């Protein structure tokens, strides 16, 4: 499990306690965080769960898969070196305290 902090583009900050195996996208949509849409339900097919991961913690995340990297080509907001898809990041103890920022738009 991990406490994940989401910072929306308007500065709204929410910390959510996620059980192991929940994706960061699921945590956001289940808790009413508007900055993540998750249109495809987490099958890495929509790019509406784009987020910017705290650079200092990038090494704590598993590498992005080829499919995630492909889908990151389709994000609506600017893609940055720390861009990831929240549906492809699963909560584990290694992510405790992780901060992600959400882009202004997902579509
Ligand atoms: S929810 Fe569709 S790509 Fe993440």
Backbone and ligand atoms as CSV (ligand in chain L), in Angstrom:
chain,resi,resn,atom,element,x,y,z
A,1,UNK,N,N,0.837,-1.196,0.000
A,1,UNK,CA,C,0.000,0.000,0.000
A,1,UNK,C,C,0.872,1.246,0.000
A,2,UNK,N,N,0.266,2.337,-0.424
A,2,UNK,CA,C,1.048,3.566,-0.531
A,2,UNK,C,C,0.121,4.770,-0.462
A,3,UNK,N,N,0.614,5.834,0.131
A,3,UNK,CA,C,-0.091,7.106,0.094
A,3,UNK,C,C,0.435,7.889,-1.101
A,4,UNK,N,N,-0.481,8.226,-1.998
A,4,UNK,CA,C,-0.111,8.929,-3.224
A,4,UNK,C,C,-0.749,10.312,-3.185
A,5,UNK,N,N,0.026,11.334,-3.501
A,5,UNK,CA,C,-0.509,12.693,-3.531
A,5,UNK,C,C,-0.666,13.139,-4.973
A,6,UNK,N,N,-1.866,13.580,-5.294
A,6,UNK,CA,C,-2.208,14.069,-6.623
A,6,UNK,C,C,-2.332,15.589,-6.547
A,7,UNK,N,N,-1.638,16.283,-7.422
A,7,UNK,CA,C,-1.765,17.743,-7.485
A,7,UNK,C,C,-2.372,18.095,-8.841
A,8,UNK,N,N,-3.569,18.636,-8.802
A,8,UNK,CA,C,-4.249,18.983,-10.054
A,8,UNK,C,C,-3.693,20.301,-10.588
A,9,UNK,N,N,-4.007,20.616,-11.846
A,9,UNK,CA,C,-3.409,21.800,-12.476
A,9,UNK,C,C,-3.842,23.083,-11.781
A,10,UNK,N,N,-4.972,23.056,-11.073
A,10,UNK,CA,C,-5.417,24.255,-10.341
A,10,UNK,C,C,-4.832,24.314,-8.929
A,11,UNK,N,N,-3.955,23.378,-8.614
A,11,UNK,CA,C,-3.301,23.381,-7.317
A,11,UNK,C,C,-3.989,22.526,-6.266
A,12,UNK,N,N,-5.207,22.072,-6.582
A,12,UNK,CA,C,-5.933,21.193,-5.639
A,12,UNK,C,C,-5.087,19.952,-5.355
A,13,UNK,N,N,-4.860,19.679,-4.093
A,13,UNK,CA,C,-3.986,18.578,-3.697
A,13,UNK,C,C,-4.758,17.568,-2.862
A,14,UNK,N,N,-4.644,16.301,-3.243
A,14,UNK,CA,C,-5.360,15.232,-2.540
A,14,UNK,C,C,-4.407,14.070,-2.326
A,15,UNK,N,N,-4.394,13.555,-1.111
A,15,UNK,CA,C,-3.581,12.364,-0.838
A,15,UNK,C,C,-4.521,11.183,-0.624
A,16,UNK,N,N,-4.231,10.104,-1.317
A,16,UNK,CA,C,-5.089,8.913,-1.280
A,16,UNK,C,C,-4.256,7.713,-0.849
A,17,UNK,N,N,-4.854,6.917,0.009
A,17,UNK,CA,C,-4.221,5.682,0.465
A,17,UNK,C,C,-4.636,4.567,-0.487
A,18,UNK,N,N,-3.688,4.021,-1.212
A,18,UNK,CA,C,-4.007,3.003,-2.216
A,18,UNK,C,C,-3.499,1.636,-1.777
A,19,UNK,N,N,-4.355,0.654,-1.851
A,19,UNK,CA,C,-3.927,-0.710,-1.572
A,19,UNK,C,C,-3.053,-1.229,-2.709
A,20,UNK,N,N,-2.200,-2.183,-2.390
A,20,UNK,CA,C,-1.340,-2.790,-3.407
A,20,UNK,C,C,-2.187,-3.293,-4.566
A,21,UNK,N,N,-1.694,-3.062,-5.751
A,21,UNK,CA,C,-2.367,-3.569,-6.943
A,21,UNK,C,C,-3.317,-2.578,-7.577
A,22,UNK,N,N,-3.735,-1.590,-6.814
A,22,UNK,CA,C,-4.569,-0.533,-7.408
A,22,UNK,C,C,-3.668,0.349,-8.257
A,23,UNK,N,N,-4.182,0.762,-9.409
A,23,UNK,CA,C,-3.386,1.684,-10.211
A,23,UNK,C,C,-3.630,3.109,-9.728
A,24,UNK,N,N,-2.696,3.988,-10.065
A,24,UNK,CA,C,-2.857,5.397,-9.692
A,24,UNK,C,C,-4.064,5.997,-10.402
A,25,UNK,N,N,-4.389,5.481,-11.567
A,25,UNK,CA,C,-5.606,5.945,-12.263
A,25,UNK,C,C,-6.844,5.521,-11.478
A,26,UNK,N,N,-6.913,4.277,-11.046
A,26,UNK,CA,C,-8.075,3.808,-10.291
A,26,UNK,C,C,-8.255,4.620,-9.014
A,27,UNK,N,N,-7.168,4.903,-8.346
A,27,UNK,CA,C,-7.255,5.683,-7.117
A,27,UNK,C,C,-7.837,7.056,-7.375
A,28,UNK,N,N,-7.449,7.666,-8.475
A,28,UNK,CA,C,-7.943,9.010,-8.798
A,28,UNK,C,C,-9.422,8.974,-9.161
A,29,UNK,N,N,-9.799,8.073,-10.040
A,29,UNK,CA,C,-11.195,8.087,-10.511
A,29,UNK,C,C,-12.144,7.648,-9.390
A,30,UNK,N,N,-11.710,6.759,-8.523
A,30,UNK,CA,C,-12.572,6.308,-7.430
A,30,UNK,C,C,-12.735,7.377,-6.351
A,31,UNK,N,N,-11.875,8.381,-6.387
A,31,UNK,CA,C,-11.917,9.409,-5.352
A,31,UNK,C,C,-12.240,10.796,-5.914
A,32,UNK,N,N,-12.782,10.827,-7.106
A,32,UNK,CA,C,-13.291,12.079,-7.650
A,32,UNK,C,C,-12.248,13.103,-8.034
A,33,UNK,N,N,-11.058,12.643,-8.385
A,33,UNK,CA,C,-10.030,13.581,-8.838
A,33,UNK,C,C,-10.247,13.825,-10.333
A,34,UNK,N,N,-10.600,15.068,-10.663
A,34,UNK,CA,C,-11.027,15.372,-12.031
A,34,UNK,C,C,-9.897,15.346,-13.052
A,35,UNK,N,N,-8.671,15.525,-12.615
A,35,UNK,CA,C,-7.561,15.670,-13.561
A,35,UNK,C,C,-7.168,14.397,-14.265
A,36,UNK,N,N,-7.765,13.269,-13.896
A,36,UNK,CA,C,-7.520,12.001,-14.581
A,36,UNK,C,C,-8.866,11.469,-15.049
A,37,UNK,N,N,-8.936,11.085,-16.318
A,37,UNK,CA,C,-10.200,10.616,-16.878
A,37,UNK,C,C,-10.263,9.080,-16.878
A,38,UNK,N,N,-9.265,8.442,-17.446
A,38,UNK,CA,C,-9.243,6.978,-17.451
A,38,UNK,C,C,-10.309,6.366,-18.340
A,39,UNK,N,N,-10.462,6.947,-19.511
A,39,UNK,CA,C,-11.551,6.573,-20.415
A,39,UNK,C,C,-11.558,5.089,-20.791
A,40,UNK,N,N,-10.405,4.496,-20.968
A,40,UNK,CA,C,-10.367,3.099,-21.440
A,40,UNK,C,C,-10.420,2.103,-20.281
A,41,UNK,N,N,-10.492,2.596,-19.083
A,41,UNK,CA,C,-10.598,1.700,-17.934
A,41,UNK,C,C,-9.283,1.076,-17.520
A,42,UNK,N,N,-8.198,1.544,-18.089
A,42,UNK,CA,C,-6.892,1.065,-17.644
A,42,UNK,C,C,-6.220,0.080,-18.577
A,43,UNK,N,N,-6.715,-0.005,-19.801
A,43,UNK,CA,C,-6.113,-0.968,-20.735
A,43,UNK,C,C,-5.070,-0.328,-21.644
A,44,UNK,N,N,-4.557,0.815,-21.254
A,44,UNK,CA,C,-3.463,1.472,-21.976
A,44,UNK,C,C,-3.868,1.782,-23.416
A,45,UNK,N,N,-5.077,2.317,-23.570
A,45,UNK,CA,C,-5.585,2.553,-24.922
A,45,UNK,C,C,-6.201,3.934,-25.121
A,46,UNK,N,N,-6.041,4.856,-24.146
A,46,UNK,CA,C,-6.708,6.153,-24.334
A,46,UNK,C,C,-5.818,7.358,-24.026
A,47,UNK,N,N,-4.825,7.184,-23.192
A,47,UNK,CA,C,-3.918,8.277,-22.811
A,47,UNK,C,C,-4.605,9.395,-22.040
A,48,UNK,N,N,-5.757,9.124,-21.427
A,48,UNK,CA,C,-6.428,10.163,-20.626
A,48,UNK,C,C,-6.132,10.012,-19.129
A,49,UNK,N,N,-5.068,9.301,-18.827
A,49,UNK,CA,C,-4.628,9.181,-17.432
A,49,UNK,C,C,-3.192,9.680,-17.300
A,50,UNK,N,N,-2.847,10.602,-18.191
A,50,UNK,CA,C,-1.493,11.182,-18.223
A,50,UNK,C,C,-1.178,11.885,-16.906
A,51,UNK,N,N,0.025,11.659,-16.405
A,51,UNK,CA,C,0.456,12.378,-15.204
A,51,UNK,C,C,1.956,12.628,-15.270
A,52,UNK,N,N,2.386,13.560,-14.453
A,52,UNK,CA,C,3.808,13.881,-14.340
A,52,UNK,C,C,4.290,13.406,-12.973
A,53,UNK,N,N,5.219,12.475,-13.008
A,53,UNK,CA,C,5.718,11.879,-11.765
A,53,UNK,C,C,6.860,12.730,-11.208
A,54,UNK,N,N,6.856,12.921,-9.901
A,54,UNK,CA,C,7.955,13.616,-9.228
A,54,UNK,C,C,9.290,13.047,-9.731
A,55,UNK,N,N,10.101,13.906,-10.343
A,55,UNK,CA,C,11.345,13.424,-10.977
A,55,UNK,C,C,12.243,12.644,-10.018
A,56,UNK,N,N,12.258,13.072,-8.775
A,56,UNK,CA,C,13.150,12.436,-7.801
A,56,UNK,C,C,12.756,10.995,-7.529
A,57,UNK,N,N,11.516,10.624,-7.890
A,57,UNK,CA,C,11.025,9.278,-7.595
A,57,UNK,C,C,10.923,8.407,-8.839
A,58,UNK,N,N,11.324,8.929,-9.987
A,58,UNK,CA,C,11.151,8.151,-11.225
A,58,UNK,C,C,11.800,6.771,-11.125
A,59,UNK,N,N,12.927,6.713,-10.432
A,59,UNK,CA,C,13.644,5.450,-10.315
A,59,UNK,C,C,12.923,4.413,-9.469
A,60,UNK,N,N,11.918,4.837,-8.729
A,60,UNK,CA,C,11.148,3.893,-7.901
A,60,UNK,C,C,10.065,3.189,-8.702
A,61,UNK,N,N,9.825,3.670,-9.917
A,61,UNK,CA,C,8.757,3.095,-10.738
A,61,UNK,C,C,9.321,2.065,-11.694
A,62,UNK,N,N,8.524,1.047,-12.013
A,62,UNK,CA,C,8.945,0.146,-13.082
A,62,UNK,C,C,9.055,0.929,-14.389
A,63,UNK,N,N,9.934,0.481,-15.267
A,63,UNK,CA,C,10.070,1.113,-16.582
A,63,UNK,C,C,8.736,1.071,-17.311
A,64,UNK,N,N,8.496,2.078,-18.122
A,64,UNK,CA,C,7.289,2.066,-18.955
A,64,UNK,C,C,7.410,0.970,-20.013
A,65,UNK,N,N,6.318,0.285,-20.247
A,65,UNK,CA,C,6.310,-0.757,-21.289
A,65,UNK,C,C,6.309,-0.103,-22.661
A,66,UNK,N,N,6.556,-0.908,-23.680
A,66,UNK,CA,C,6.513,-0.390,-25.056
A,66,UNK,C,C,5.123,0.165,-25.354
A,67,UNK,N,N,4.105,-0.510,-24.864
A,67,UNK,CA,C,2.734,-0.055,-25.099
A,67,UNK,C,C,2.459,1.288,-24.443
A,68,UNK,N,N,2.974,1.458,-23.241
A,68,UNK,CA,C,2.786,2.750,-22.558
A,68,UNK,C,C,3.531,3.849,-23.303
A,69,UNK,N,N,4.751,3.553,-23.720
A,69,UNK,CA,C,5.522,4.564,-24.450
A,69,UNK,C,C,4.814,4.963,-25.739
A,70,UNK,N,N,4.240,3.991,-26.426
A,70,UNK,CA,C,3.476,4.293,-27.649
A,70,UNK,C,C,2.303,5.208,-27.333
A,71,UNK,N,N,1.574,4.871,-26.273
A,71,UNK,CA,C,0.373,5.633,-25.931
A,71,UNK,C,C,0.730,7.035,-25.438
A,72,UNK,N,N,1.903,7.194,-24.841
A,72,UNK,CA,C,2.325,8.527,-24.396
A,72,UNK,C,C,2.505,9.483,-25.567
A,73,UNK,N,N,2.623,8.933,-26.786
A,73,UNK,CA,C,2.682,9.792,-27.982
A,73,UNK,C,C,1.365,10.523,-28.191
A,74,UNK,N,N,0.303,10.037,-27.570
A,74,UNK,CA,C,-1.044,10.562,-27.842
A,74,UNK,C,C,-1.609,11.430,-26.734
A,75,UNK,N,N,-0.795,11.795,-25.753
A,75,UNK,CA,C,-1.352,12.593,-24.655
A,75,UNK,C,C,-1.744,13.979,-25.168
A,76,UNK,N,N,-2.789,14.542,-24.547
A,76,UNK,CA,C,-3.315,15.837,-25.000
A,76,UNK,C,C,-2.420,16.995,-24.559
A,77,UNK,N,N,-1.894,16.910,-23.354
A,77,UNK,CA,C,-1.033,17.978,-22.830
A,77,UNK,C,C,0.419,17.685,-23.221
A,78,UNK,N,N,1.282,18.627,-22.911
A,78,UNK,CA,C,2.693,18.464,-23.248
A,78,UNK,C,C,3.263,17.191,-22.623
A,79,UNK,N,N,3.970,16.420,-23.438
A,79,UNK,CA,C,4.661,15.249,-22.893
A,79,UNK,C,C,6.022,15.688,-22.380
A,80,UNK,N,N,6.348,15.273,-21.174
A,80,UNK,CA,C,7.622,15.646,-20.562
A,80,UNK,C,C,8.404,14.375,-20.238
A,81,UNK,N,N,9.694,14.525,-19.882
A,81,UNK,CA,C,10.489,13.335,-19.556
A,81,UNK,C,C,9.900,12.519,-18.403
A,82,UNK,N,N,9.141,13.179,-17.531
A,82,UNK,CA,C,8.546,12.461,-16.391
A,82,UNK,C,C,7.077,12.110,-16.631
A,83,UNK,N,N,6.652,12.144,-17.886
A,83,UNK,CA,C,5.269,11.756,-18.203
A,83,UNK,C,C,5.095,10.253,-18.081
A,84,UNK,N,N,4.014,9.852,-17.451
A,84,UNK,CA,C,3.634,8.442,-17.376
A,84,UNK,C,C,2.115,8.344,-17.486
A,85,UNK,N,N,1.659,7.114,-17.691
A,85,UNK,CA,C,0.221,6.858,-17.674
A,85,UNK,C,C,-0.132,6.263,-16.318
A,86,UNK,N,N,-1.054,6.915,-15.631
A,86,UNK,CA,C,-1.360,6.515,-14.249
A,86,UNK,C,C,-1.968,5.120,-14.170
A,87,UNK,N,N,-2.562,4.644,-15.249
A,87,UNK,CA,C,-3.161,3.304,-15.189
A,87,UNK,C,C,-2.100,2.208,-15.237
A,88,UNK,N,N,-0.893,2.581,-15.617
A,88,UNK,CA,C,0.165,1.583,-15.745
A,88,UNK,C,C,1.073,1.562,-14.519
A,89,UNK,N,N,0.743,2.361,-13.526
A,89,UNK,CA,C,1.542,2.393,-12.295
A,89,UNK,C,C,0.700,1.814,-11.167
A,90,UNK,N,N,1.135,0.706,-10.627
A,90,UNK,CA,C,0.400,0.029,-9.563
A,90,UNK,C,C,1.009,0.373,-8.202
A,91,UNK,N,N,0.133,0.578,-7.233
A,91,UNK,CA,C,0.603,0.916,-5.889
A,91,UNK,C,C,1.383,-0.247,-5.277
A,92,UNK,N,N,2.520,0.086,-4.705
A,92,UNK,CA,C,3.310,-0.848,-3.902
A,92,UNK,C,C,3.956,-0.002,-2.806
A,93,UNK,N,N,4.508,-0.666,-1.826
A,93,UNK,CA,C,5.154,0.072,-0.732
A,93,UNK,C,C,6.281,0.960,-1.249
A,94,UNK,N,N,6.886,0.580,-2.356
A,94,UNK,CA,C,8.002,1.357,-2.910
A,94,UNK,C,C,7.567,2.758,-3.344
A,95,UNK,N,N,6.254,2.936,-3.539
A,95,UNK,CA,C,5.760,4.236,-4.003
A,95,UNK,C,C,5.242,5.117,-2.873
A,96,UNK,N,N,5.437,4.699,-1.634
A,96,UNK,CA,C,4.942,5.489,-0.495
A,96,UNK,C,C,5.380,6.956,-0.607
A,97,UNK,N,N,4.402,7.839,-0.489
A,97,UNK,CA,C,4.712,9.269,-0.502
A,97,UNK,C,C,4.888,9.878,-1.881
A,98,UNK,N,N,4.634,9.096,-2.915
A,98,UNK,CA,C,4.828,9.603,-4.283
A,98,UNK,C,C,3.896,10.781,-4.565
A,99,UNK,N,N,4.431,11.769,-5.262
A,99,UNK,CA,C,3.637,12.929,-5.696
A,99,UNK,C,C,3.538,12.899,-7.210
A,100,UNK,N,N,2.318,13.013,-7.724
A,100,UNK,CA,C,2.154,13.149,-9.177
A,100,UNK,C,C,1.365,14.430,-9.450
A,101,UNK,N,N,1.736,15.078,-10.537
A,101,UNK,CA,C,1.021,16.282,-10.967
A,101,UNK,C,C,0.204,15.942,-12.204
A,102,UNK,N,N,-0.966,16.543,-12.285
A,102,UNK,CA,C,-1.873,16.235,-13.384
A,102,UNK,C,C,-1.874,17.386,-14.388
A,103,UNK,N,N,-1.945,17.061,-15.665
A,103,UNK,CA,C,-1.903,18.124,-16.685
A,103,UNK,C,C,-3.220,18.900,-16.735
A,104,UNK,N,N,-3.175,20.030,-17.454
A,104,UNK,CA,C,-4.375,20.877,-17.557
A,104,UNK,C,C,-5.494,20.184,-18.309
A,105,UNK,N,N,-5.122,19.332,-19.245
A,105,UNK,CA,C,-6.153,18.669,-20.038
A,105,UNK,C,C,-5.756,17.229,-20.329
A,106,UNK,N,N,-6.777,16.394,-20.511
A,106,UNK,CA,C,-6.537,14.990,-20.851
A,106,UNK,C,C,-7.144,14.668,-22.223
A,107,UNK,N,N,-7.910,15.613,-22.786
A,107,UNK,CA,C,-8.606,15.294,-24.041
A,107,UNK,C,C,-8.546,16.471,-24.995
L,1,LIG,S1,S,-6.776,4.742,-18.541
L,1,LIG,FE1,FE,-6.619,4.621,-20.700
L,1,LIG,S2,S,-4.478,4.664,-21.042
L,1,LIG,FE2,FE,-4.657,4.788,-18.883
